[in-house]
Amino acid sequence: MLSLLLPLAACGSDDSGTASDDSSAGGGDTGGSLTVLAAASLTDVFAQLATPFEEEHGADVSVSFGSSTDLAEQAVDGAPGDILATADETSMQIAEDASVTGDVETFATNVLTIVVPRGNPAGIESLDDLDGATWVRCADEVPCGKVALAVLEDNDITAEPASLEEDVRATLDKVISGEADAGLVYSTDAVAAGDDVEAIEIPGAEDELTSYYVTSLEQAENADLAADWVTWVTSEEGQKILADAGFGSP
C-alpha cells in the first residue's frame, strides 16, 4: 500500500525486486518495499504511478515529498531511500557530486502558471496584476522559486511576494485557503487542485521550462526494485500517466 511520508521524516525502506520491461510497471510479483524521495510537485502523479507498480510487484511504495534541494541533501546525508526524483538538475547534481546516484534519467517537464482562488476575487489577469496584490511563490533556493524568479525577470515584474514558501504545494495551499490572492506554481499543481483554483497562463513561461530527473540511490536496500521504478516512470505507460496529469515529455 502506498504510504505518503512527511518531508524530513524517517523514510522506511526496502527488500527485493526484479527488473521490468520498457512498457509496463515491471516484472513479476517480487514483494518488498520501495522508498521514494520526490519533489513536492510530483505528489499526485507519483501516487498514481505507485498503484500499478505496487500491483505488478506485490510491493509497498513509500514516498516522502518535499523540496528537491532538501531531499537531495538528505540523500547525501544517507537518509533511507531507494529513489530520488527532483524538479531541477541543480538539486540532482548535489546527489551526483556526492556519488550517491545511479544513472540519472530525465522523465518529465513542467511550466509555471498563476493560480488564483476559485472566482478570482482579486481580479488577477496577468503577472502585472501581482503589484498591489497579496501573492506568494516558492523560496529562492528551491526549484519552483528559481523558475519563478526567472519568469518574473523575463517579464520585468518587480512586485514583492507576501511570503516565500518551502515548496510548490505550500504555495498552492496558501491560494486554496484564500490566504493569498495569487500564487506562482506549476501547471500540474493547478490541474491537481481542480475546482479549488483557477489557472492563468503566463505567456512565454515555456521559455523557462522545468525538467524532472530520477535516479536510484547508492544506499538503496532494494536495487532491483529501484531500477524497476526508474524504468516504469520512463516507460510508455508511465509517460502517459504523467501526460494525463499535465506533465510534458522530457
N, C-alpha and C positions, 0 to 999 in steps of 0.2 A: 504494500500500500504506500502511495506517495506521502511523504512527510515534508511539510514546509517548516524549515528551521529559522529561528531569528538570526539576523546578522550578528557575527561575532560570538555566537553560541557554539558549544561543542557540536561538531558536525559528525554524527555517527558514521561508522564505517562497516565493513565490507567482507566479501568472501570470494566465490569463484564465478567464472563466466566463460563463454566461448565466443569466438569471432563470428561476425554476421556478414551477409552479402550486402550489396550496394542499394538494394531496393526495398528492404523491409527493416523491421525493428531488430532483427538479428537472428542468431542461431537458435539452438534448441532450448529446452526447459532446463536452465542451468542452476537456478536458485541463487542465493547470496544477496548482497545488498550493495548499493552504489551511493556514494555521497558526491553531490554536485555543488560547487561554489559558482554562483551565476549572478550576472548584473541584474539589478532590480527591474530593468525594463523587459527582462525575459520571464517575469513572474508567471504570467498567464500561459504563455506558449510552452514553456518548459513543463508546466503541469499537464498540458495537452499531450506533449511528446512523451511524457513519462508513462502514461496509461498503456498504450500499446507495447511499449518497451517492457514494462513490468509483466504484462500478459505473455509476451513472447518468451521471456527469460525466466519466468517464475521468480522474479527478483523484487526487492524493495528499493525504491529510489527516494533518497532524502535530499532536499535542495535547500541550501542556505543562500538567500538573496541579499544583496547589498550593493554598496559602491564597488565598482570594478577595482579601483585602486586599493581599497581596504581589503578586498578578497585576495588580490594578488599578493599583498603584503602578508596576509595570514598564511597563504600557501608557502611563501618563502620562509616564514617562521615555523613551518612544519605542522600547521593545523591539519587535522584529519581531513582528507578529501581525495577523491579519485579523479575529478574533472574540474577544470577551471574554464569558465566562459566569460569573456569580458566584452565591454562595449567600446573598446578602443585598443589600438595597437600599443600605445604607451604603457597601459596597465599590464598587458600581456608581456611586454618587454621586461618589466620588473621581475616577473617569474622566470622568463627565459635567461636573463642575465645571472640569475641565481642557480641556473641549471636544474630547475625542479620540473621542467616541462618535457613532454614528448614532442612529436611532430605537431605543429600548430596549423589549424585549418581556418580559413575564412568561411563563414557559413550563412551570413545574412547582412543586410544593410537596413538603415532606418533614416528618417528625416525629421527635422524639428518642425513643430507646429505650435500655434497658440491654442490653448483651451480656455474656455470661459464657463462659468456655471450655466446650467440649463436656463434658457430665457435671456441670457446675456444682459443682466440688469445694468451693467456699466456701459453698455453700448460699444464694446471694443470691436473694431473692424479691421485693424491692422497694427503693426508694430508702432506706428506713430501715435496711436491712442494710448500706449502704455504711459506716456508722460502725464502725470497727474492722477494715474490710477494706482490702486493697490495691487501689485503684481509680484510674482515670485518666480525664481528659477533655481537651478541646482548651483551648488557651491563651485567656485572656480576650478578647484583641483580635481573634480570628478568629471567623467566623460561628458555627461549631459550639460555640465556647466561650461566646459571648454567649447563645445559646439555652439552653445547659446552665445557666448562671448563673440565667437567668430561671426555668427549670423547678425548679431547686433552691430558689430563693427562694419560688416558689409553694407548694412542699411543706414549707417550714420545715426544710430539710436544711442542717446546718452542718458535716457531715463534710468533712474536707480531703482532696483527692486526693494520691496518691503522686507524681504528676508531671503537668505540663501539656504537651500535645503540640502540634506545629506545625500539624497539620491532622487531619481526621477519620480518614484512613487510617492515620496514625501511631498514633492512639489505638486503632483496631481491631487493628493489628498487635501491640500490647502484650498484648491479650487473647488473640489467636490463639496467640501464642508461649507463653502461660502466665505471662508476667511480671506480669500483673495479674489479680486475682480478678474484676474487672468493669470496664466502660468505658461511657461515655455517647457514643453515636454516632447517626447517622440510621438509621431503619428500613431504608432501602435498602442500607446497608452491611451490615446483618445478613443481608439477602437475598443479597447478593453473596458473603458469606463461607460460605454454605451450611452444611454439617455441621460446620464448624470452630468454630462458636459456637452458643449458644442465646440467643434474644431474650426479654426480659421487658418487657412493655408497661408504660408509665408512665401511670396514669390522669390525664387532664387535660392530657397533653402536647400535644394538638392545639390547646390554647389559645395555645401558643407556636409556631405554625406557621412553618416556614422557607420562604421563597419564592425562586425562582431567576430570574435576569434574564440576558438575552442581547442582544448588540448587535454590529454591525460596528464596526471601528475606523477612525479617520481615516487612520492610516498604512497601511491595507490596500493591498497591491500588486495585489490582485485583488478589486475592489469588487463586481463582479457575482457572483462565486463566493461571496463573503462574504454577500451578500444572499440567495443561494440557501440557504445553511446556516441562516440565521435562519428563512426560510420553511419549511425542512424540519423543524426541531425543533418548530415551532408548528403543523405540518400534522396532519391526522387520523392519518396513518400514523405520523408521528414521535411523536405523543402516545400512540399505542398501545404503541410500544416503551418509552416512558417508564413507562407504566402497568404493563406487564408486569414492569418492573424494580422496581416498588413505589412509584414517584413518584405524587403526587396531581396533579390538574388545577390550572391556575392559578386 
